[in-house]
Amino acid sequence: MPIHQVAKITKAEKENELVTTFTFDIGLEGALPGQFLMVWLPGNDEKPYGIAGISPLKISVAARGPFSKKFASLKVGRRVWLRGPYGKGFKLSGKHILLVGGGYGFAPLRFLADEAMKRGIFATAICGARSKGLLMADAKCETILATDDGSAGIKGNVIDAMKSISGQGKFDTIYTCGPERMMAAVAYEAKKAKADCQLLLERYMKCGIGICGHCCMGEKLVCSDGPVFGFEILENPEFCKTFLNKAGKREPL
Ligand SMILES: Cc1cc2nc3c(=O)[nH]c(=O)nc-3n(C[C@H](O)[C@H](O)[C@H](O)COP(=O)(O)OP(=O)(O)OC[C@H]3O[C@@H](n4cnc5c(N)ncnc54)[C@H](O)[C@@H]3O)c2cc1C
């Protein structure tokens, strides 16, 4: 069995000013929202990307640095090498769930919304961004938009959007993915609302399978203990504070 699987790009859709969502010529049945793949571009590097859909496989890429800019610029017909899926995905639980995403962090939550709807779980989503040009496309469930500058949806952040629907009944579980401080604020709101919460974290990763320790946060490895964590991650000494940069040096987050 080869470690890497080759996948060819069949569609490249520009979702907003930063994010391109790729569709590939393979399926990844059984992979869970929240799990990730290591994407290798030969001659460049290998980096983790969340799964945005499985049938066919989709990956959303925000062009931020050298690797992601190269990845996001690939055209239909180009191939990438993938290994995975790795890590622990989101666990669906409850009857009514809330998905809160910031920026490209909304991509795995859209996939989670699809899986929830298949199981008859009622999902509501909040998608936040700095401005309209950075918003991701809606999920298939009801999607509330929030922008910091008010150029689309509610003027404010995802917490303002959560407060705007607080009278609409109780959510059993709140799922969140996006900037770490945003997820921390979402988790504290979840605590107040007596809902469970699952957070999808990011750290630089190299092996992706729990060997190298590059993604460690205190005693936890994001790649193999996560990347989805519960409330316990709020107590982690590195949460919202520090990360290991690509050279392995600890830096403020
Ligand atoms: C589990 C997981 C899932 C991911 N899913 C996606 C996804 O679906 N889509 C996507 O676009 N990206 C995703 N990423 C991020 C992706 O792996 C790359 O880090 C990202 O594309 C930037 O890589 P780069 O080499 O282009 O830029 P880099 O040069 O590595 O970074 C660009 C900028 O981002 C900062 N940065 C990068 N990583 C971190 C970090 N961990 N902590 C703090 N600052 C950081 C750098 O300081 C720099 O300013 C995921 C990461 C993880 C761990």
PDBQT file of the ligand as one rigid body, heavy atoms in Angstrom, charges set to zero:
ROOT
HETATM    1  C1  LIG A 301      -4.802  20.456  11.295  1.00  0.00    +0.000 C 
HETATM    2  C2  LIG A 301      -4.550  21.606  10.345  1.00  0.00    +0.000 A 
HETATM    3  C3  LIG A 301      -5.478  21.878   9.362  1.00  0.00    +0.000 A 
HETATM    4  C4  LIG A 301      -5.262  22.934   8.489  1.00  0.00    +0.000 A 
HETATM    5  N1  LIG A 301      -6.196  23.181   7.530  1.00  0.00    +0.000 NA
HETATM    6  C5  LIG A 301      -6.009  24.190   6.656  1.00  0.00    +0.000 A 
HETATM    7  C6  LIG A 301      -6.980  24.427   5.639  1.00  0.00    +0.000 A 
HETATM    8  O1  LIG A 301      -8.000  23.725   5.520  1.00  0.00    +0.000 OA
HETATM    9  N2  LIG A 301      -6.732  25.459   4.789  1.00  0.00    +0.000 N 
HETATM   10  C7  LIG A 301      -5.621  26.262   4.894  1.00  0.00    +0.000 A 
HETATM   11  O2  LIG A 301      -5.474  27.170   4.093  1.00  0.00    +0.000 OA
HETATM   12  N3  LIG A 301      -4.685  26.040   5.850  1.00  0.00    +0.000 NA
HETATM   13  C8  LIG A 301      -4.846  25.020   6.721  1.00  0.00    +0.000 A 
HETATM   14  N4  LIG A 301      -3.885  24.772   7.671  1.00  0.00    +0.000 N 
HETATM   15  C9  LIG A 301      -2.668  25.625   7.692  1.00  0.00    +0.000 C 
HETATM   16  C10 LIG A 301      -1.644  25.106   6.672  1.00  0.00    +0.000 C 
HETATM   17  O3  LIG A 301      -1.130  23.862   7.093  1.00  0.00    +0.000 OA
HETATM   18  C11 LIG A 301      -0.460  26.068   6.519  1.00  0.00    +0.000 C 
HETATM   19  O4  LIG A 301       0.088  26.372   7.771  1.00  0.00    +0.000 OA
HETATM   20  C12 LIG A 301      -0.862  27.359   5.846  1.00  0.00    +0.000 C 
HETATM   21  O5  LIG A 301      -1.361  27.074   4.558  1.00  0.00    +0.000 OA
HETATM   22  C13 LIG A 301       0.299  28.360   5.734  1.00  0.00    +0.000 C 
HETATM   23  O6  LIG A 301       1.396  27.717   5.168  1.00  0.00    +0.000 OA
HETATM   24  P1  LIG A 301       2.513  28.532   4.314  1.00  0.00    +0.000 P 
HETATM   25  O7  LIG A 301       3.726  27.687   4.231  1.00  0.00    +0.000 OA
HETATM   26  O8  LIG A 301       1.942  29.023   3.040  1.00  0.00    +0.000 OA
HETATM   27  O9  LIG A 301       2.776  29.811   5.168  1.00  0.00    +0.000 OA
HETATM   28  P2  LIG A 301       3.746  30.023   6.391  1.00  0.00    +0.000 P 
HETATM   29  O10 LIG A 301       4.947  30.775   5.896  1.00  0.00    +0.000 OA
HETATM   30  O11 LIG A 301       3.972  28.766   7.129  1.00  0.00    +0.000 OA
HETATM   31  O12 LIG A 301       2.817  30.957   7.290  1.00  0.00    +0.000 OA
HETATM   32  C14 LIG A 301       2.136  32.107   6.799  1.00  0.00    +0.000 C 
HETATM   33  C15 LIG A 301       1.802  32.973   7.971  1.00  0.00    +0.000 C 
HETATM   34  O13 LIG A 301       0.970  32.264   8.906  1.00  0.00    +0.000 OA
HETATM   35  C16 LIG A 301       1.633  32.144  10.160  1.00  0.00    +0.000 C 
HETATM   36  N5  LIG A 301       1.377  30.782  10.634  1.00  0.00    +0.000 N 
HETATM   37  C17 LIG A 301       1.352  29.656   9.911  1.00  0.00    +0.000 A 
HETATM   38  N6  LIG A 301       1.061  28.609  10.686  1.00  0.00    +0.000 NA
HETATM   39  C18 LIG A 301       0.912  29.081  11.939  1.00  0.00    +0.000 A 
HETATM   40  C19 LIG A 301       0.619  28.499  13.191  1.00  0.00    +0.000 A 
HETATM   41  N7  LIG A 301       0.393  27.201  13.313  1.00  0.00    +0.000 N 
HETATM   42  N8  LIG A 301       0.543  29.295  14.254  1.00  0.00    +0.000 NA
HETATM   43  C20 LIG A 301       0.748  30.607  14.149  1.00  0.00    +0.000 A 
HETATM   44  N9  LIG A 301       1.031  31.229  12.996  1.00  0.00    +0.000 NA
HETATM   45  C21 LIG A 301       1.119  30.484  11.907  1.00  0.00    +0.000 A 
HETATM   46  C22 LIG A 301       3.101  32.394   9.894  1.00  0.00    +0.000 C 
HETATM   47  O14 LIG A 301       3.758  32.982  10.996  1.00  0.00    +0.000 OA
HETATM   48  C23 LIG A 301       3.054  33.389   8.743  1.00  0.00    +0.000 C 
HETATM   49  O15 LIG A 301       2.839  34.688   9.210  1.00  0.00    +0.000 OA
HETATM   50  C24 LIG A 301      -4.081  23.738   8.587  1.00  0.00    +0.000 A 
HETATM   51  C25 LIG A 301      -3.153  23.465   9.585  1.00  0.00    +0.000 A 
HETATM   52  C26 LIG A 301      -3.383  22.410  10.464  1.00  0.00    +0.000 A 
HETATM   53  C27 LIG A 301      -2.378  22.123  11.525  1.00  0.00    +0.000 C 
ENDROOT
TORSDOF 0
